[in-house]
Amino acid sequence: MAQGNVCVTGASGFLASWLIKRLLLSGYHVVGTVRDPGNDTKVAHLWNLQGAKERLRLVKAELTEDGSFDNAIMGCEGVFHMASLVLGQPTRDMLKPAVDGTLNVLRSCKKNPSLKRVVLTSSTSAVRVRPNLDPNTPLDESSWSSAELCEKLNGWYSLSKTLAEKAAWDFCNENQINLVTVLPGFVVGPSLPPTLCSTASDILGLLQGETERFESHGRMGYVHINDVALCHILVYECEEAQGRYLCSSTVVDNDELVSILSARYSTLPIPKRFEQHERPYYEFNTTKIKSLGLTFKSIQEMFDDCVTSLVAQGHLFLT
């Protein structure tokens, strides 16, 4: 697919901002949707991106407002749906808005005769919450999280991602929309927005000695934000790309993670250990995205870039 007009929903977010950066560098014309295009605090970093003044347009859209994405999506050949409602602590209340917001965007896509492909950002959370995981068989794209287990564990974020992605596949199959989904792990790397998102805030807390927010992570796949952005562009441009794509570099337990970080940043008060919880062992099989040519940065590289960004933005101080 040649560079043309594409839409990125939730444009001011942590990952969407980085995707827009990569799209602009690749020569695309980008329409970004935000809740308030006039809010400089939220969007100024986007206008500072190379190529933004020539090839970026910001349009108001609300996930909860039916048809509000029509204007942004009409005429675009590709749509990257990344927007999600921010509701604070995950609860059951996030399930319906997650599904309804996704379908709202896809209904606008259906109206657009120029559309070639939709790339939806899902999550490895839609894959890994399963009973009786086999530690000898890495999870791949055929795996789906169990709704029943998500409910039992109060895993509302995982369930919201699972239900929203399944709803997207049902809608796109029914309406013959070319859909590809990307399932990133825990995204780490430089933050373009000045205000930290929840994932970046969790990392900052860990580097400052907090354990509370990471306690629930257990075993987790981690991935560099640049790799996730490149993955989205790769599956959009590669005509033979189809289905779901896991996007995760390294899977580690909390204790393994803090061991790596403590050795690397010895002056920071990084916790030495976490409370022991029974966590199932799993790995991810990322052969599918690697077969398209993506190579992942190491966990050391992603945290080095993250720390450099946190220091540069004044969130973290190294002695």
N, C-alpha and C positions, 0 to 999 in steps of 0.2 A: 504494500500500500504506500503510495507516494504521500509526501507531506501535504497536508491540507488543513481544513478547519476541524478542530476537535473541541469537545466540551469536557471540562473537569468539574464535577460537583464538589461542593465543600472546599472551595479553592484555597481558603486561608488556613486550612488545617496543616498539621505537622507533615504528614505524608503527601497530601495533595500539593502543598507548596513546593515540595522537592520534585514531584512529578512535573509540575508546570515549569520549573527551572530546566529540567532535562528536555521537555518538549520544545521549549523556546530555543534552547541551544541546538536542537535538531532541525530547526526551521519551521516548526508548526505555527499556525495561527490558533490561538487558544481563547476560548470563551470560558471564563471561570464563574461559577455561581457562588454567591455569598449572601448572607442574610441582609447585610447593609453595605453596599458598595461605597458609601460615603464615610464609613468608619475608618479613619486613617490609622487608628491604633491596631486594627485588625488586618488591614490590607496594604499598608505602606511598604512592607517588605516585598510584596509581589511587584510593585511598581519599580523597585530597585533592581529587579532581575534583568540580566542582559537580554535585550530584545523585547522587553515588556512594553515599552512605549510605542513600538511599531506593530507588535503582533499579539497583544493581550487586550481583552475586553472583559470587564467584570459586570455581571448582570445579577439583579436581585432575584432570589428564589427561596421558597420555604418548603421543606420536606412535607410539612403538614397541610400545605395549601394546594389543592388539586389544580393541575394545569399550570402551576407557576414556573415549571421548567420548559414550557413550550417555546418561549422566545429564545432562550439560551441554546436549546438543542436543535431547533429548526435550521437546516442548511449545513449542519455538521456531519462529516462522514464518520466520525468516531465519537463515542461517549465513554468517558471513564467515570464510573459512579463510585465516589469515595465518601460522599457526605453521610454523616450519621448524627442522630440526635444526641446531644450531650445532656445526660440526666443525672450526673453525679454518681453516687453509689449505685451499681447495677441492682435493679429490682425487677420483679415480674412486670411492672408497669412499662418496661422498655420493649416488651415483645411486640405488641401491636404496632406502635409507631415505627419500629424497625422494618416490619413487613410492609406496612402501608406506605412508608416513605420510599422504599425500593420500588414498589408497584407504581407509585406516583411518577417517578422518574421514567420508568419503562413505558408507561402510557404515553408520555411525551415522545419517547423514542419511536413508538409505533406510528405516530402522526408524521414522522419525518421521512420523506421519500429519498433523501440523500444518504440515509444511514447505511453504513457498511458493517460496522461491528460495535458491540458494547462490551467493555471490559469492566467487570464488577469486582470490587475489592471485598473479599470475604476474610477468612481467618483460619489458621490452623486449629482454632477452637472449634471449628465446624467439622473437625476430623478426629481429634484425639480423645474426646470424652466418651469412652467406650468401656463396657465391662469386659473382664477377662482378656486383657491385652496380652498378646503373645510376645514376650521380650525378644524372641528370636526372629520375628517377622516385622520389619519396619513398616510403618503405616504409609500408604500411598493414597492417590487421589480417589480410589474406590471406596475409601473409608468415610463414613459419616458419623458424627457424634450422635449418641443416643439421647433422644428427647426425654425419655424416662429417667435416665441417669442424671442428666442436667437438672431436671426438676428435683430429684432426690438430693442433689448436692447444692441446691440453690445457685446453680451455675447459669445465671440469667444472661450474662454476656455471651457465653458459648451458645446457649439456646437461641438467643436473638440472631446471632450470625448464621446458625444452622437453618432456622426457619426462614430468614430473609433470603438466603441463597437458594433454598429449595423453592421458594415462591418465585424467585427470578427465573429459575430453570423451567418451571411449569409455565409461566407466562410467555417466555421467549420461545419455547417449543410450540406452544399453542398458536403463537402469532408469527412464527417463522422469522424471528429476530436472531441474528448471528451473535451468540453470547459466548464469552470466555471468562472464567473466573480465576482470580489470583488469591492464594491463601497464604499470607505472610505469617511468620512467627512474630515474636516480640521485637518490634522495630527499634533499632538503636542507631544513633548517629547525630550529626549536627542539626540543630534546630534553626530554621529560617525565621519563624515567627518569634518575636521577642518574649511573648508570654508562653511559658512552657505548658505543653499538653500533659495529660495524666501519665503517659508512659515516661516522658522525659522527667517529670516531677518525681516519679517512682525511682528512677535511676539516681537523680540528684539526692534523694533521701537516703538511698543505700550508700552512696559515696560519703554521706555525712554521718553515717553510723546508725541509721534507722533500719529496723527490720520489719516493722508492722505491715507495710504495704507489699513487701515481697514474700511474706509468710505463705500467702495463698498461692503463689506461683508454682511452688514445687518444682517439678521437672518441666523445662520450657525450651522451646526452640528460639534461637536468636538470629537476627538478620540485619545487615547494614541497610540503612534507608536508601542509599544510592542503588543497591542491588534490587530493592523492591521497585523503585521507579523504573529502572532499566528493564525489569521483568515485565512490567505493565506495557511498556513500549514494544518490547520484543513480541509478546503474544498478540499485540494489536497489529504490528506490521507483518508478522509471519502468516501468510495465507493458510498454511496447513495447520496452524495452531487450532486446537479445539478442546472443549471440556474444561476440566479444572487443572490448576497448576500449583503445587506446593512450592512455597518460597521460604526456605529456612536454611541457614548456614550450619549451625552447630546446636545440638541439643545437650543441655547440661542440667544437673541438679543445682539447687541453691548453694550448697556447700562447695561444689566444684566451681561455681561462678565466683564466689567471694574469695576462694583460694587463688584463682587467676588474677582477680582485681587487686587483692592485697599484695601480691608479689610485684604487681606492676606499678601501683600507686602507694608505696609504703608510708607516705606521710599523711595519708587520709585515714580517718577513723572507721574504716570499713569493718563490718562485723566479721568475726572469725568463723562463727557457726550459727546455724538456725536451729530452732526447735525441731526435733525429729517428728516427721509425719510419714505415715504409710503412703507412699506415692508409687503408682505403677511405672515400671521402666518401659520406655518406648524410644524408638528412633524414627526418623522420617526418610523415606525413599524419594529423593529429589531427582531421580534419573530423567524424568519427563522434561523438566525445565532445562536441565543441563544439556539434553539432546538438542535443544534449540540454540545452544551456544552460550548460555549464562554461566559464569564462574563466580563463586561467592567469595567475599572478603572474610577474613578470619574474625573470630570473636575479639581478638586483641586489637585488630584494626578498627572495628566498629566502636569499641569503647574508647580507644585513643582519640578518634575523631569526635566522639560525644564529649569527652572531657575537655578537649581543646575548645569546643563550641561553648560549653558551660562556663569556662574560664573567660573566654572572649566577651561573653554577654554579661559577665559580672555575677553569675549565679553561684560560682564555685571559686574558691581561693586555694591555690597550692602554696605550700611553704617550702 
